[in-house]
Amino acid sequence: MVETLTLYRPVGLKEAQLVREVDGRGFPPRLPDQPFFYPVMNVDYARQIARDWNAPDAGSGHVGFVTAFDVQAPFLARYPVRTVGARLHQELWIPAEELAEFNAHLVGPIRFLEAWFGPDYQGPAIPWVPAGDPHTVARPAR
């Protein structure tokens, strides 16, 4: 059995929909202006981004989702952990051209842990999760 590491990623509505379209088997390719894919090392950092950046942002659909996923640890060893602020703010920088290979090293599906909604969110509470799903917690953004 291969050792895995759990990583997290905050995503907006469009990226969340693309992940759902492939049943959580991978993240979508980066856009031309996105040279890196940035998974983060802890849920608190992902929550901070989802709540404070994604939820108020129109480009994110005024919602931020916190995802969790397991990746084969030996594969991740090639990417140094980067601290981009306080000690909490640790992430990996995966070059966009390596994202398909990254996705191939996922173990199990991408899981949606939380949803943070901004005051301008116009959609349903959680677009694709049935009410009462124990794996997703909807929380209003502050």
C-alpha positions in Angstrom: 0.0 0.0 0.0 1.3 3.4 -1.0 1.5 6.1 1.7 -0.7 9.1 1.0 -0.9 12.7 2.2 -4.2 14.6 2.5 -4.1 18.0 0.8 -6.8 20.7 0.5 -7.9 23.1 -2.1 -10.3 26.0 -1.9 -12.3 26.3 -5.1 -15.0 28.6 -6.5 -18.2 27.5 -8.2 -16.9 26.9 -11.7 -13.9 24.8 -10.6 -16.2 22.9 -8.2 -18.6 22.1 -11.1 -15.7 20.9 -13.3 -14.5 18.6 -10.5 -18.0 17.2 -10.0 -18.3 16.6 -13.8 -15.5 14.0 -13.5 -16.9 12.5 -10.3 -14.1 14.0 -8.2 -11.3 12.1 -10.1 -9.2 15.2 -10.8 -8.9 18.9 -11.1 -9.4 20.7 -14.4 -6.5 22.0 -16.5 -5.3 25.5 -15.5 -6.3 28.5 -17.6 -3.6 30.2 -19.7 -3.0 32.8 -17.0 -2.7 30.1 -14.3 0.9 28.7 -14.5 0.5 26.8 -11.2 -2.0 24.6 -9.3 -1.8 25.4 -5.6 -3.0 22.7 -3.2 -2.6 23.7 0.5 -1.3 21.7 3.4 -4.0 22.2 5.9 -7.8 22.7 6.2 -7.5 25.9 8.1 -5.7 27.6 5.3 -8.1 26.3 2.7 -11.0 27.5 4.8 -9.5 30.9 5.1 -9.2 31.3 1.3 -12.7 29.8 0.7 -14.3 32.1 3.2 -12.3 35.3 2.8 -11.4 35.3 -0.9 -13.7 33.0 -2.8 -17.1 33.8 -1.1 -16.9 37.6 -1.7 -15.5 37.2 -5.2 -17.8 37.4 -8.2 -15.3 35.4 -10.3 -15.7 32.5 -7.8 -19.5 32.7 -8.0 -19.6 34.2 -4.5 -19.0 30.8 -3.0 -15.9 29.0 -1.7 -15.7 25.3 -1.3 -13.1 23.5 0.8 -12.0 20.2 -0.9 -9.8 17.5 0.5 -8.0 14.8 -1.4 -5.4 12.1 -0.9 -2.2 12.0 -3.1 0.5 9.4 -3.2 3.2 10.8 -0.8 6.2 9.6 -2.9 5.0 11.5 -5.9 4.6 14.7 -3.8 8.2 14.5 -2.5 9.4 16.3 -5.7 7.5 19.5 -4.7 8.9 21.6 -1.8 6.4 22.9 0.7 6.3 26.7 0.4 5.3 29.0 3.2 3.7 32.1 1.7 2.8 34.1 4.8 2.3 32.9 8.3 3.2 29.3 9.3 -0.4 28.4 8.5 0.0 29.4 4.9 1.8 26.4 3.4 1.2 25.1 -0.1 2.7 23.2 -3.0 3.3 24.8 -6.4 2.4 22.2 -9.1 3.3 23.5 -12.6 0.2 23.6 -14.8 1.8 21.2 -17.3 2.1 18.6 -14.5 -1.5 18.7 -13.3 -2.6 15.6 -15.3 0.2 13.6 -13.7 -0.8 15.0 -10.3 -4.4 13.9 -10.9 -3.1 10.4 -11.9 -1.6 10.1 -8.4 -4.8 10.9 -6.5 -6.0 8.1 -4.3 -9.8 8.1 -4.2 -12.1 11.0 -5.0 -11.9 14.7 -4.2 -14.2 15.3 -1.3 -16.1 18.5 -0.6 -15.9 19.4 3.1 -17.4 22.9 3.4 -19.1 25.6 1.5 -18.9 29.3 2.3 -21.4 31.6 0.7 -21.0 35.3 0.2 -23.9 37.7 0.6 -24.3 38.0 -3.2 -24.6 34.3 -3.9 -27.6 33.6 -6.1 -27.6 29.8 -6.4 -29.1 27.0 -4.3 -27.5 26.3 -0.9 -25.2 23.6 -2.4 -25.9 23.0 -6.1 -25.1 19.2 -6.3 -25.3 17.8 -2.8 -28.6 16.5 -1.5 -29.9 18.0 1.7 -28.6 16.2 4.7 -25.4 14.9 3.1 -23.1 14.3 6.1 -19.9 15.0 4.0 -20.7 18.7 3.3 -21.2 21.5 5.7 -22.6 24.8 4.4 -21.5 27.8 6.4 -22.3 31.4 5.7 -19.3 33.7 5.1 -18.8 36.4 7.7 
